[in-house]
Amino acid sequence: MSVPLSPATLDEIAAAGVAVPTYDRTGITAGIVHFGVGGFHRAHQAMVIDRLLQRGEAREYGICGVGVLEQDRRMAEAMRTQDGLYTLVLKHPDGTREARVIGSIVDCLLAVDDPDAVVEKMASPETKIVSLTITEGGYNFDHVTGAFVEDEPGVVADVDGDTPPRTVFGLVVAALRRRRDRGLEPFTVMSCDNIQGNGHVARAMFTAFARLQDPRFAEWMDEHVSFPNSMVDRITPVTTDEDRAAVRDDLGIEDAWPVVAEPFFQWVLEDDHPAGRPAYEDVDVQIVADVEPYELMKLRLLNASHQGLCYFGYLSGHRYAHEATQDPAIATFLRRYMDEEATPTLQPVPGIDLEDYKATLIERFQNPEVRDTLARLCAESSDRIPKWLLPVVRENLRSGGPVALSAGIVASWARYAEGTDESGEPIEIVDRLAESLNRIALTQREDPLAFIANRQVFGDLVDDERFVAAYRDALDGLVRDGAHATVERLSRS
């Protein structure tokens, strides 16, 4: 017997043994407006606020979730139906489950329905932080030049201003302008996306948009608005129907959109919130002066290693991250990449034992309960590889360090982008550049350098003889011997 998740059923759910909010949710104000209410935000930042609320803190920092696109409607409707409540289930490697109902999201808006309501919410004096998990691609920058893409249709429409804003840039800048005109201090714009220097990137992109509308206002933003950097980490797979069924059958909760995640959690945040912030440090968030060493560690070890296992794993016949990482050849390949190519490019990381961190990564990837799909890790590669892996390649090329394993990862992506696996079955390529990547990849049997000659993604790497030699060696192996034989050879070389 299950009950629908709602404020009215919390006592019944608690009686069944599931942790629920014990704080009074009435009267909590939304001091945080968050763009991108997906699984990761709900397993991470929203969980943190829930923990603070449980301590009797942060009642002025409830969360108002915002969806910008029509595709956000299903999530918004699910959250509204449940008054912002949802179930977070942590999956431990030994099969145990740790479930809790989260109550920190107190409002939900859809910009496609009422953009002015979203702008006005951010312009409200109670809003102190506007946070973002809009994915790497959401920042609208050219992945080679780093410049803001000015001719993106939504941006063009928002710059013209003939219609209400429909992009995150138009909405946020409109709200900042409204606050300035009302004599209110600006909110903090807090990026929580997996981009190196995410605060710096957010500052550059939002002020670039503002500059297209009003250069003087862009200068005001650059001077007065804070964009702290952060590093966030928790593996959060896409919620499946199987997860919903488990929440219903095992916990007795009818939840339209629960979240599942691994137990590991890390958030490192730059202490730069002039408008105020919750006491994040009270609930295990690391507040630091400089995030860069931590974010380089995470991007180049965890995120780049995800790319190292996903294409080789998928082409070798695996479909889940734990299956691929339990393959000794892939596990050895990953650890060698971390030790020999990624770690030498890192700065010292205060308070972190890198050897322990890398061993923990392999254990996290091998967690069979999380069931993180390789398809998810293979998605949006044109946004991920240039930011996570190619900086490692370029640093090692400059220093004379090894690049063979990184080149192998790029080659495995190129082979994956052909759109068929080694059994001839089709691969669904999920990427903003899917069509062009597939078209180029299909020519590489005749022109082996075609994929990396795409300067939009790879810049000038095709001009580097050492990288080209390593890349061709790996791609030749993938075509001639297959993915598993190639990753096994690379793991030993």
N, C-alpha and C positions, 0 to 999 in steps of 0.2 A: 504494500500500500504506500503510495507516494502522495506528497502534497505540493501544490504549486508554491514556488518561492515568492514570498511577499512579506511586508512588515507584519501582517496579521498571523502568519504561520511561523514566525521565528521561535516562539516559545515551544511549539510542537517539534520543530526541527532540533532545537537544543535538547529537548527531552529525549530525543533519539540518539544523542551523543555527538552531534556535530557542533563545533564552536560557532557561535553567532555573535554579532555586535551586542555588547551589554551596555553600550552608551546610548543615550537618548539622541536619536538622529534629528529630532525636531529642533529647530533653532541653529543648526549648523549652517554657516554661511559659506558660499563658494568663493574662497579667496584664490583658487587656482582654476583657470580655464585651460582645458587640455584638448589639443588637436590630435586626433588619431587614436580613438578609443578601441584598440585591438587587444589581442591576447596579451602581448608583452606589457603594455601599460597597466593592464589590470593585474598581472602577476608581479608587477614591480612597483612603480610609483604609487599606484592606488593602494597596494598592500601596505606600503610604508605609512601612508596617511591613516589607514585603518588601524595600524599598530599604535600610532600616536593618539588617535581618538580613544582607543582602549585604555590608554594611560591617563585619560582626562585632559589631554593636550590638543592643540591645533584645531579647536572648534571653529576658528575663523579661516581654516584652510581646507574646507571641503572642496570637492572637485565638481566642476561643470564640464561634462564631456561635449565636444563639438565634432560633428561629422561635416565634411566639406562637400563630398561627392555624393551622387545619387546611390552609389554602391555602399555607402555608409548607412543607408536607411534601415536595413535589416537589423544591424547592431543597435541602432538608436531605438527602434521599436521594441526590441527585446529588453533593453535596459529600462525603457519607460514603463513597460508592462510590469516589471519587477521592482519599480521604484528605485532603480539603480543598484539593486542587490544582485549578487552573483556568487557562485561557489568557486573557490580556488582549491584545487586538489594538487598537492605535492606528491610526486611519485618517487618513492625511495627505491634504490636498487634491489633491496631484499623483498620487494613486492608489497610492502606496507604503504598505506595511503594516509595522508595527513590533510584533512579537509577543514575548511573554514568559510563561512559566509562573510563576504566583504561588504561594508556599508559606507565607504568613503565617497562614492559618487552620488551626489545629491541632486544633480540636474543634468539634462541632456538636451542639446539643441542641434538642429540641422540647418546648415547655412543655405542649402538649396531651397528650403522652404521659406526662411525668413532671415536673410543676411543681416538686416538691420538689428534684429534681436541679438545676434552674435556680436556685432560691433558694440551695441549698447551694453551687453554683459561685460565685455572687456573694459569698456569705458567707465563702468561703475566704480565708485571709490573702494568698494570691498575687494576688488580684484587686485592682487599683489603680484601674481605670477601667471604668465601664459606659457605653458609647457608644450612640447612637441615630440611626438613619435610619428613622423610622417614618412619614414623610410628615406634611404639615401637619395632616391630619385625625386623625392618631394621638394628638394631644395633648388631644383631647376638650374643647375650649373653645368657648364660644358666640362666633360670629364678629362679633357686634355688641357684646355686653357684655364679652367676654373672660373671663367667669367659667367655672369648671369645671362641666361638665354632670354633675350629681350623679345624675340618674335614668337614665343609660345603663345598660342591663341588666347588662352585665358588671361595671360599677363597683358597682352595687347588690349583686350577688352577692359580690363581693370584700370589700365593706365589712361585710356580714353575717358573713362568715368561716365559714359552715357548710360550705363546700367549699374545696378548695385554690385558691389564686389563679389566675386565668386571664387577667388583663389585665397589661399592662406595669407599670401602677401598683401593682397588688397584689403582683406578683413583686418589683419593686425595693424597695418599702417593707418587705416581709417580710424581704428580705435585709439591709437596713439595720438593721432591728430586731434581727435575729439577730446581726449584727456588734456592735452596741452591747451586747447582753446578754453577749457573749463577751469584751468588753473590747477589741475591735479598732477601729482608726480607720475611719471611713467611706470608701468609695471615692468618686471623683469621678464625677458624672453629666455626661456630655459630649454635648450635642445637636449633631448635624451636619445638621440639617434646614433647609430654606429658609424660615425664619421670622425676621422681624426680632426681635432680642433673643432668640434661641432659648434661650440659657441662662436668661434671666429667665423666659421662658414655661415652660420645663421646671421651674424652681424653683417657680413659682406652681402648676402643675398637680399635681406630685407632692406638695407639701406640702398642697394642698387635699384631695387624696385621703386623706393621712395624718390630716388634721384630722377627717375624717368617722369615722375609726376611733378616734383617740386624740389629742385636742388637745395634750396635753403632749409626745407623741412628735413631732408636727408642729413644735412649738417647738424641740425638740432638733435636728430635721433642718434647720430654717431657720438655726440657729446653727452647726451643725457640718459640713453637707454643702456641697461646692462644686459650682456649676453654671456653668462657664465658657461665655461666648458664643463663637461661631465663625461664619466665613463660608466656604462651600465652593463650588467651581465646577469642573465638567467635564461637558460635554454627553455623556450616556450613553444612547443609544437602547436600547429593549427588544431583547434577543437574539432573532434570527429563525432559522428553519430554514435560511435561506440563509447566515447567519453560521456556523452549525454545519457546513454543507456546505463552506464555504470553509476553515474550520479543518481539516477532514478532508482535503479534496482538495489544498489549497495547502501545508499545514504537515505533513500526515501524522499528525494527532492526532485521535483519537476523544474528543471532550470533550462531555459531556452538557449543560454550561451554560457556554460561554465568555462573555466580556464584550467588547463593542466600545465604543470611545470616541474622542473627538477627542484630538489631541495636547495641547491647552491644559489646564493644571492650575493651580488656585489654592486655597490653604487658609490662611486667616488665623485665628489662634487666640489667645484671651485666656490669658495666663500665670497660671492659677489652678488648680493641681493639687497640693493639699497632700499627697496620698498618693503622689505621684511620677508621672512621665510619661516617655515615650521622648524622646530628643533630636531632636524633630521638626525643629528648626531646621537640623539637619545635612543634611536632604533637601528643602530649598526651602520648608518651611512658614514662614509669617511669624508669629512670636510677638510679640504686641503687648499694650499695656496697655489699649487701647480698640478694640474691633472695630467699633463702630457706624458710623463713616464708610465702612468697606469694605462692610459688609453693606447699607447703604442704597444704595451705588453699584450693587451687584450686583442687589439685589431690584428697584430702580426702573429700572435700565437693561437688564440682561439679562432677568430674569424677566418683568417687565412687557412688554418688547418681544416676548418669545415669545408673550404673549397678543395683542399687537398684530398679529402676523403670522398666527397660527394660524386664527382664525375668518375673517378676510378672505381668507386664502389658501385655506382649504378651500372656502368659498362661491364663490371665483373659479375653482374647478376643480383647484387644486393638491392634492397629497397628501403632499408632503414639504417640510420646512423650506427646503431649498436651492432647490427650485423656486419657492417663494413669495418668497424673498428675492432671487432673481435677477430677479424681476418688478420693473422700474424704479419703478412706482407704489408698490408695497409697500415697497421699499427706501427710497425718498424719504420716505414716510410715517413709517417707523420712525426714520429719522435726524432728522426734524423733531420727532417726539415726544421723542426723547432730548435734543435741543438746547434746545427751547423750553419743554417742560413738566416733564421729569424733572430735568435738570441744575440748574435754579434751586432745586430743593428739597434739594439735596445739601449736605453739609458738605465742607470741604476734606479730601482723602484723601491722607495722607502717602505720598510715594513713587510716586504714580500720576499719569500724564499722562492726564487725562480725554478729551482729543481723540483721543489714540492708542487709549485703551481702547474708545471708541465705534466707531472705525474697525475695530478688531480684532473687535468683536462682529459687525458686518455680515459681515466675512470668515469668521468662524466659522459664522454661520448659513448662509452660501453654500457651505460645504464639501459637495461632492456625494457624497463617499465615506461620510460619516456616515449619510446616509439617515435622518435623524430624522423620524419621521412627524408630521404635523400632528394626527392623532388623539391621539397621546400628549400633545402640547402642549395640546390642547383638553380633556383629561381633568381632572376634579376642580376645575373652574373656581370653584365656590363656596367652596373652600378657598383658592384662589390669588388671584383678583381682589381680594378684600377685604384681603389682606395685601400684595400687590405693587403694585397700581394705585390703589386707592382712597385710600391715604395721599397719593399725588401729587395726586389730585383735591382732596382736602380742604385740603392746604397751599396750592394755587394759588387755591382759593376764598377762603381767609383773606387771602391776600396780594394778591388782585386779578390773579393771573397767568392765563394762558390755560388753557382746559380742553377745547377743541373736539376735539383729537385723542384725549385720554383718553375723552371722552364717546363718540367714534366707536368706540373699542375695546369699551366696554360695550355699545353698540348692536349691534355685530357679534356679540357673545356672545348677546345677546337673540335675534337673528335665527337664529343657529346652534341655539339651544335649542328652536326650533320643530320640529326633528327631521327636516327634509327640506332637501335642497340646492336649488339653482336649477333643476336638471333634474328635480326631483320625486323624486329617489332618497332613501331613508331614511338618516338620520344616527344612528349609535349614540351616545347621550349617556352618557358614563361620568362619573358624579358621585354623591356620597352623597345629593344632593337631586334626582336626575335626574327622578323622577316629578313632583314639585311644580314644578320649573323648567319642564318641558315643558308641563305643564297651564297655567301662567301665561302662558308665551310664546305659546301658541295663542290667547289672548284679546287679544293686543296689536294685532291689525289693527282691532279695535273700540275698544280702550282702550290708546292708545299708551304710557301710563305704567305699565301693569300690571306690567311686569317690574321696574322700579326702585322700584315701590311696595312690593316685598317687603322689609320692614324687617329681617327676619331676616338678609338678606345686605347690604343697602345702607344700613341705618340711616335717617338723615333726609335723604339726598341728594335724594329726591323733593320736598322742601320748598324746595330752592334753585332759584330761577327761572333763574339763569344756566346752571347745569348742565342743567336740564330743557330749556331752549331748544336747547342744543347737542346734547343727546341726541336730541330729537325730530327735529332737522334731519338727523342721521345716520341714524336709523331710517327716516324717511320716504324718504331716498335709497336705503337698502338694499331697501326694499319696492318703490319705484317704478322705480329705475334698475339695481338689482343691486349686488353687492358690489364688483366691479372698478371700475365707474364711480364708485361712492361713495368708495372709497379713493383713486382717482386725483384726484377733486375735492378731497378733504381734504388730499392731499399738496401741492396747489397753493394752497390758500386761505390 
